[in-house]
């Protein structure tokens, strides 16, 4: 019997899960019997990142260094397909992107915070940051995807240089990388210039002075967030803006953070007792698990600005929605409308369930615990962490500590997508590093 199955039986007998047990589980489990079908040194073209607690083999497989515009840059292959985990190219997009390279920078930065300075991690942060800088369009925003001939995809809808996910994530990544590269004055000068252009664009194009609301499908919504009511994108933007404000003290950025936070709070629906139990809607009348970082962003902003309202609103979702999902089953998405004084669910997608849907909740619960020292928050974080080790609808581990492979998601009861692309790999590593932070 595998360690994962033993751990699951133990969990059924006791409600209290010790975090150290989770870590031991990741180190010694052999539930997934895949063998790594590649040589990481040959595939990456660089020194691989290693750690005795977390397996970086698959990350090293996805990471590669290329020459872009006569400059050495680091990239992350987006797609890696079962059974041999060979790379794949999405025909409309490309083979690497700003979104996933930004994720990698944030993951490596968190790794250094938790485990200490590491020359290999620092070198990868520098190379990946160079890629982000090369992807900034002349208009100040960022294109997202790179074609396999190393030309930039400037036309496809998920790659246009505009005020969208990838530009916000680029801001977060560049601000995250900045302190790690402080000794490289040439690069930090370029990072500052890139950020200044981007922030100026966002300030110009985001109508945060607007206070109007509108109703869609009976739901009252703000109109001053990205795409009017995209609270999910707003959370990513807050995380980038916060780091910018801490570095620069720019009061205009602080004002924008507060306006974004006000919009996110308007997107929160229900109460502790009433559906949807304090959920922050993602956009219009839709809640989706992936990228739902609103609670985490409000916690970070609330602590930075000493605003207890932001923190209390985050706690409302963490303490009420998350336990409901843990008890009744995760969802990929649901849609709501208002009926009288209450909200009702009008539609729901149960699958796919992915690491990117669990990690934001784990981060929020972890941040809540670090702020409150409330063991209820820690318990929620523990329970969420079990998703990758087998407490899920597939009844199997999503992450293999033998290979570092993380499956791309659960597609149905007892069904998994065995591909292992960048998003799933990086989001899982972000969870594992956060688990270490909580030890």
C-alpha positions in Angstrom: 0.0 0.0 0.0 1.4 3.4 -1.0 2.1 6.1 1.5 -0.6 8.2 0.0 -3.3 5.5 0.7 -1.9 5.0 4.2 -2.1 8.7 4.8 -5.7 8.9 3.5 -6.8 6.1 5.9 -5.1 7.9 8.8 -6.9 11.1 7.8 -10.3 9.4 7.9 -9.6 8.5 11.5 -8.6 12.0 12.7 -9.7 15.5 11.9 -6.4 17.1 12.8 -3.7 16.9 10.1 -0.2 17.9 11.0 1.6 19.9 8.3 4.8 17.9 8.8 2.9 14.8 7.7 2.1 16.4 4.4 5.7 17.3 3.8 6.9 13.7 4.7 4.2 12.4 2.4 5.6 14.4 -0.5 9.1 13.3 0.1 8.6 9.6 0.5 5.5 8.7 -1.5 5.7 6.4 -4.5 2.0 6.6 -5.4 2.7 7.8 -9.0 5.1 5.3 -10.6 6.0 7.4 -13.7 9.7 7.5 -14.4 11.1 10.8 -15.7 11.4 10.2 -19.5 14.0 12.9 -20.1 17.4 14.0 -19.1 16.9 17.4 -17.4 20.5 18.6 -17.9 20.2 18.0 -21.7 16.7 19.5 -22.0 17.3 22.7 -20.1 20.7 23.7 -21.4 21.4 25.0 -17.9 22.1 23.9 -14.4 18.9 22.3 -12.9 17.3 23.6 -9.8 17.3 20.9 -7.1 15.8 20.6 -3.6 15.6 17.6 -1.2 12.0 18.4 -0.3 10.5 19.3 -3.6 11.2 17.7 -6.9 12.1 20.2 -9.6 12.9 17.7 -12.4 9.8 18.5 -14.4 10.2 22.2 -14.0 13.8 21.8 -15.2 12.4 19.9 -18.2 10.0 22.8 -19.0 12.6 25.5 -18.5 15.0 26.3 -21.4 17.3 29.1 -22.5 17.0 30.5 -26.0 18.3 33.5 -28.0 15.7 36.1 -28.5 16.6 39.4 -30.3 20.3 38.4 -29.9 19.7 38.1 -26.1 19.8 35.0 -23.9 16.5 34.5 -22.2 14.8 31.9 -20.1 11.5 30.4 -21.2 9.0 27.9 -19.9 7.4 25.4 -22.4 3.6 25.7 -22.0 2.6 22.2 -23.0 4.1 18.8 -22.0 2.1 15.7 -23.2 1.8 12.3 -21.6 3.3 9.7 -21.8 6.8 11.0 -22.7 6.1 14.6 -21.7 7.3 15.9 -25.0 6.7 19.6 -25.8 3.8 20.8 -27.8 2.8 24.0 -29.6 -0.6 25.5 -29.5 -1.2 26.4 -33.2 -2.9 29.7 -32.6 -0.7 30.9 -29.8 2.8 29.5 -29.6 5.1 27.5 -27.3 5.9 29.9 -24.4 4.2 32.9 -22.9 4.5 35.8 -20.5 1.8 34.4 -18.3 3.8 31.2 -17.4 7.2 32.8 -17.4 5.8 35.3 -14.9 4.5 32.5 -12.8 8.0 30.9 -12.8 9.6 34.2 -11.6 7.1 34.4 -8.8 7.6 30.7 -7.9 11.4 31.0 -7.9 11.2 34.2 -5.8 9.1 32.4 -3.2 11.5 29.5 -3.3 14.4 31.9 -2.4 12.3 33.5 0.4 11.6 30.1 2.0 14.8 28.2 1.3 17.3 31.0 1.2 19.6 32.4 -1.6 20.3 30.0 -4.4 22.6 30.9 -7.3 20.7 28.7 -9.8 17.3 30.1 -8.8 18.7 33.7 -9.1 20.2 33.0 -12.5 16.9 31.6 -13.7 15.0 34.6 -12.3 17.3 36.9 -14.3 16.9 34.9 -17.6 13.2 34.7 -17.2 13.0 38.4 -16.5 14.9 39.1 -19.7 12.2 37.3 -21.6 9.5 39.4 -20.0 11.4 42.6 -21.0 11.8 41.4 -24.6 8.0 40.8 -24.8 7.0 44.4 -24.0 5.3 46.0 -27.0 6.1 49.5 -28.2 2.7 50.5 -26.9 3.8 49.8 -23.3 1.7 46.7 -22.8 3.0 43.1 -23.3 2.4 40.5 -26.0 1.9 37.1 -24.4 3.0 34.3 -26.8 6.1 33.4 -28.7 6.0 31.3 -31.9 8.3 28.4 -32.4 10.4 30.5 -34.9 11.0 32.9 -32.0 8.8 35.6 -33.5 6.3 37.3 -31.2 2.6 36.6 -31.6 1.1 40.1 -31.8 -2.3 39.3 -33.3 -4.0 36.4 -31.6 -6.7 37.4 -29.0 -4.7 35.9 -26.0 -1.5 37.6 -27.1 -2.4 41.1 -28.1 -0.5 43.8 -26.2 -3.3 45.3 -24.1 -4.6 45.7 -20.6 -5.2 42.1 -19.9 -4.1 39.1 -17.7 -0.6 38.8 -19.2 0.3 42.5 -18.8 -0.9 42.5 -15.2 1.0 39.3 -14.5 4.1 40.9 -16.1 3.9 43.8 -13.7 3.7 41.4 -10.7 6.6 39.4 -12.0 8.9 42.3 -12.8 8.3 43.9 -9.4 8.9 40.5 -7.8 12.2 40.0 -9.7 13.5 43.6 -9.0 14.9 43.1 -5.5 16.6 39.8 -6.7 18.4 41.7 -9.4 19.3 44.9 -7.5 23.0 44.4 -8.0 22.5 44.4 -11.8 21.9 48.2 -12.3 21.6 47.9 -16.1 18.7 45.4 -15.8 17.0 47.1 -12.9 17.1 50.4 -14.9 15.3 48.6 -17.7 12.8 47.0 -15.4 11.9 50.4 -13.9 11.5 51.9 -17.4 9.3 48.9 -18.5 7.1 49.2 -15.4 6.8 53.0 -15.7 5.5 52.6 -19.2 3.0 49.9 -18.2 1.7 51.7 -15.1 1.2 54.9 -17.1 -0.9 52.9 -19.6 -3.0 51.3 -16.9 -3.5 54.7 -15.1 -4.7 56.1 -18.5 -6.9 53.3 -19.5 -8.4 52.1 -16.3 -11.3 54.3 -15.3 -10.9 54.0 -11.5 -12.5 57.4 -10.9 -15.8 56.0 -12.2 -18.2 55.0 -9.4 -21.1 53.7 -11.5 -22.6 50.2 -11.1 -24.6 48.2 -13.5 -26.9 45.1 -13.3 -26.2 42.0 -15.3 -28.4 38.9 -14.8 -29.9 40.7 -11.7 -26.4 41.1 -10.1 -25.1 44.5 -9.2 -21.6 45.0 -10.6 -18.9 47.7 -10.6 -17.9 49.2 -13.9 -14.4 50.5 -13.1 -12.5 47.3 -13.0 -10.7 45.8 -16.0 -13.4 44.7 -18.4 -15.8 46.6 -16.1 -16.2 43.8 -13.5 -13.2 41.5 -13.9 -12.4 41.0 -10.2 -10.1 38.1 -11.0 -7.8 40.3 -13.1 -8.1 43.1 -10.6 -6.6 40.8 -7.9 -3.5 40.1 -10.0 -3.2 43.8 -10.7 -3.4 44.7 -7.0 -0.6 42.2 -6.3 1.6 43.9 -8.9 0.6 47.4 -7.8 1.3 46.6 -4.1 4.9 45.7 -4.9 5.2 48.9 -7.0 3.8 51.0 -4.2 6.1 49.5 -1.6 9.1 50.2 -3.9 8.1 53.7 -5.1 5.6 55.1 -2.7 3.5 56.3 -5.6 0.2 57.7 -4.2 -1.5 57.4 -7.5 -0.9 53.6 -7.4 -2.2 53.5 -3.9 -5.4 55.2 -5.0 -5.8 52.7 -7.8 -5.3 49.8 -5.4 -8.0 51.1 -3.1 -10.4 51.6 -6.0 -9.7 48.1 -7.3 -10.3 46.7 -3.8 -13.6 48.6 -3.5 -14.7 47.0 -6.8 -13.7 43.5 -5.7 -15.7 43.9 -2.4 -18.7 44.9 -4.5 -18.3 41.6 -6.3 -18.6 39.6 -3.0 -22.0 38.0 -2.7 -23.8 36.2 0.1 -23.1 36.0 3.8 -21.6 33.5 6.2 -25.1 31.8 6.3 -26.4 32.5 2.9 -25.3 31.3 -0.6 -22.8 31.8 -2.1 -21.2 32.3 1.3 -19.0 35.3 0.7 -17.7 34.2 -2.7 -15.9 36.9 -4.7 -17.4 36.7 -8.2 -14.8 36.6 -11.0 -16.6 38.5 -13.7 -20.2 39.5 -14.1 -22.3 36.8 -12.5 -19.7 34.1 -12.9 -17.4 32.6 -10.2 -14.6 30.4 -11.4 -11.9 28.7 -9.3 -8.9 29.4 -11.5 -7.1 32.6 -10.7 -9.6 33.5 -8.0 -7.0 35.5 -6.0 -9.4 38.2 -4.7 -9.2 37.1 -1.0 -5.4 36.9 -1.1 -5.1 40.3 -2.8 -7.4 41.9 -0.2 -5.4 40.4 2.6 -2.2 41.7 1.3 -3.6 45.2 0.6 -5.4 45.2 4.0 -2.2 44.5 5.8 -0.1 47.1 3.8 -2.7 49.9 4.3 -3.9 48.8 7.8 -7.5 48.4 6.4 -9.4 45.9 8.5 -12.4 46.0 6.2 -10.3 44.4 3.4 -9.1 41.7 5.8 -12.6 40.9 7.1 -14.0 40.6 3.6 -11.2 38.1 2.7 -11.9 36.2 5.9 -15.6 35.9 4.9 -14.8 34.0 1.8 -12.0 31.9 3.4 -14.0 30.9 6.5 -17.3 30.1 4.7 -17.0 29.3 1.0 -13.8 27.3 1.2 -15.1 24.8 3.9 -18.3 24.4 1.8 -16.2 23.5 -1.2 -14.0 21.1 0.9 -17.1 19.4 2.3 -19.4 19.3 -0.8 -16.9 19.1 -3.6 -14.9 21.6 -5.6 -16.3 23.3 -8.7 -14.7 24.7 -11.8 -17.3 27.4 -12.1 -20.8 28.5 -11.2 -23.2 31.3 -12.2 -25.6 33.0 -9.9 -28.6 35.4 -10.0 -30.5 37.3 -7.4 -34.0 36.1 -6.4 -35.6 38.5 -3.9 -33.1 39.0 -1.1 -31.1 35.8 -1.8 -28.8 34.5 -4.5 -29.3 31.2 -6.3 -27.1 29.1 -8.5 -28.3 29.1 -12.2 -25.6 26.8 -13.7 -22.4 25.0 -12.6 -19.4 23.3 -14.1 -17.8 20.7 -11.8 -14.8 19.9 -14.1 -12.0 20.4 -14.9 -10.5 20.9 -11.5 -6.9 22.2 -11.7 -4.0 23.2 -9.6 -4.6 26.8 -10.6 -8.0 26.5 -9.0 -6.7 25.3 -5.7 -3.5 27.3 -5.2 -5.2 30.7 -4.9 -7.4 29.3 -2.0 -4.4 27.7 -0.3 -2.5 31.0 -0.5 -5.4 32.9 0.9 -5.9 30.5 3.8 -2.2 30.5 4.5 -2.0 34.3 4.4 -5.0 34.5 6.7 -3.3 32.2 9.2 0.0 34.1 9.1 -2.0 37.3 9.9 -4.5 35.9 12.4 -2.7 33.0 14.0 -6.2 31.4 13.9 -5.8 27.6 13.7 -9.0 27.4 11.7 -7.3 29.2 8.9 -4.4 26.8 9.2 -6.7 23.8 9.1 -8.4 25.1 5.9 -4.9 25.4 4.3 -4.1 21.9 5.4 -7.3 20.5 3.9 -6.7 22.3 0.6 -3.2 21.0 0.4 -4.5 17.4 0.4 -6.0 18.0 -3.1 -2.6 17.4 -4.7 -1.9 14.3 -2.6 -5.1 12.4 -3.4 -8.0 14.0 -1.5 -9.9 14.8 -4.8 -12.5 13.5 -7.1 -9.9 11.4 -9.0 -8.9 9.7 -5.7 -5.2 9.8 -6.7 -2.2 12.0 -6.3 -2.0 14.9 -8.8 1.7 15.5 -8.0 4.4 12.9 -8.1 7.4 13.6 -5.8 9.3 11.0 -7.8 9.3 13.0 -11.0 8.0 16.5 -10.2 5.1 15.9 -12.7 1.8 17.4 -11.8 -1.2 16.3 -13.9 -3.1 19.0 -15.8 -6.3 18.4 -13.9 -9.2 16.2 -12.9 -11.6 15.8 -15.8 -14.3 13.7 -14.0 -14.8 11.2 -11.2 -11.7 9.0 -11.0 -10.4 10.7 -14.2 -7.3 12.7 -14.7 -5.6 14.6 -17.6 -2.1 13.1 -17.4 -0.5 15.9 -19.4 1.7 18.1 -17.3 2.1 21.6 -18.6 3.6 24.8 -17.2 0.6 26.2 -15.4 -0.1 23.0 -13.5 3.6 22.4 -12.7 4.2 26.0 -11.5 1.0 26.3 -9.5 1.7 23.0 -7.7 5.3 24.2 -6.9 3.8 27.4 -5.5 1.6 25.3 -3.3 4.4 23.0 -2.1 6.6 26.1 -1.3 3.7 27.6 0.6 3.4 24.4 2.6 7.1 24.7 3.5 6.5 28.3 4.6 3.9 27.1 7.1 6.1 24.5 8.7 
